[in-house]
Amino acid sequence: MDEQKKLIEKLREQYIKNPPEGMTSSMVSRMSDDDLLDMSYFLNEDLYDDDVGEEGFYIF
């Protein structure tokens, strides 16, 4: 099993056990792999944020 499939399986289990607000476990279980990855990205956007466009000190 490749790494992406392992990640998807792990995320699906995580969100089935603890679905995001406004969702149910059965909704999560029926989501496509792409939708699940998108949802996880947007729920954890701050983890992936690269601060582009943020005010602050930059060295170029």
C-alpha positions as a Markdown table, in Angstrom:
| # | Residue | x | y | z |
|---|---|---|---|---|
| 1 | Met | 0.0 | 0.0 | 0.0 |
| 2 | Asp | 1.5 | 3.4 | -0.9 |
| 3 | Glu | 1.9 | 6.3 | 1.5 |
| 4 | Gln | -1.1 | 8.3 | 0.2 |
| 5 | Lys | -3.5 | 5.3 | 0.7 |
| 6 | Lys | -2.1 | 4.8 | 4.2 |
| 7 | Leu | -2.6 | 8.5 | 5.0 |
| 8 | Ile | -6.2 | 8.4 | 3.6 |
| 9 | Glu | -7.0 | 5.3 | 5.7 |
| 10 | Lys | -5.6 | 6.9 | 8.8 |
| 11 | Leu | -7.5 | 10.2 | 8.2 |
| 12 | Arg | -10.7 | 8.4 | 7.5 |
| 13 | Glu | -10.4 | 6.4 | 10.8 |
| 14 | Gln | -9.6 | 9.6 | 12.7 |
| 15 | Tyr | -12.6 | 11.5 | 11.3 |
| 16 | Ile | -15.0 | 8.6 | 11.6 |
| 17 | Lys | -14.1 | 8.4 | 15.3 |
| 18 | Asn | -14.3 | 12.2 | 15.8 |
| 19 | Pro | -16.2 | 13.8 | 12.8 |
| 20 | Pro | -15.9 | 17.5 | 12.2 |
| 21 | Glu | -18.7 | 19.8 | 13.3 |
| 22 | Gly | -21.7 | 19.5 | 11.1 |
| 23 | Met | -20.8 | 16.0 | 9.8 |
| 24 | Thr | -21.5 | 12.5 | 10.9 |
| 25 | Ser | -19.3 | 9.4 | 10.9 |
| 26 | Ser | -21.4 | 7.9 | 8.1 |
| 27 | Met | -20.8 | 11.1 | 6.0 |
| 28 | Val | -17.1 | 10.7 | 6.5 |
| 29 | Ser | -17.1 | 7.0 | 5.6 |
| 30 | Arg | -18.9 | 7.8 | 2.3 |
| 31 | Met | -16.5 | 10.6 | 1.2 |
| 32 | Ser | -14.2 | 10.1 | -1.7 |
| 33 | Asp | -10.5 | 10.0 | -1.0 |
| 34 | Asp | -10.0 | 13.4 | -2.7 |
| 35 | Asp | -12.8 | 15.0 | -0.7 |
| 36 | Leu | -11.4 | 13.5 | 2.5 |
| 37 | Leu | -7.9 | 14.9 | 1.8 |
| 38 | Asp | -9.4 | 18.3 | 0.9 |
| 39 | Met | -11.4 | 18.4 | 4.1 |
| 40 | Ser | -8.4 | 17.5 | 6.2 |
| 41 | Tyr | -6.3 | 20.2 | 4.4 |
| 42 | Phe | -8.9 | 22.9 | 5.1 |
| 43 | Leu | -9.4 | 21.8 | 8.7 |
| 44 | Asn | -5.6 | 21.9 | 9.3 |
| 45 | Glu | -4.8 | 24.8 | 7.0 |
| 46 | Asp | -2.6 | 26.5 | 9.6 |
| 47 | Leu | -0.3 | 23.4 | 9.6 |
| 48 | Tyr | 0.4 | 23.9 | 5.9 |
| 49 | Asp | 0.5 | 27.7 | 5.9 |
| 50 | Asp | 3.7 | 29.0 | 4.4 |
| 51 | Asp | 3.0 | 32.6 | 5.5 |
| 52 | Val | 3.0 | 33.9 | 1.9 |
| 53 | Gly | 1.4 | 37.3 | 1.9 |
| 54 | Glu | 1.6 | 37.7 | 5.6 |
| 55 | Glu | 3.0 | 40.9 | 7.0 |
| 56 | Gly | 6.4 | 40.5 | 8.6 |
| 57 | Phe | 10.1 | 40.4 | 8.1 |
| 58 | Tyr | 11.3 | 38.7 | 4.9 |
| 59 | Ile | 14.8 | 38.1 | 3.7 |
| 60 | Phe | 15.1 | 38.0 | -0.1 |
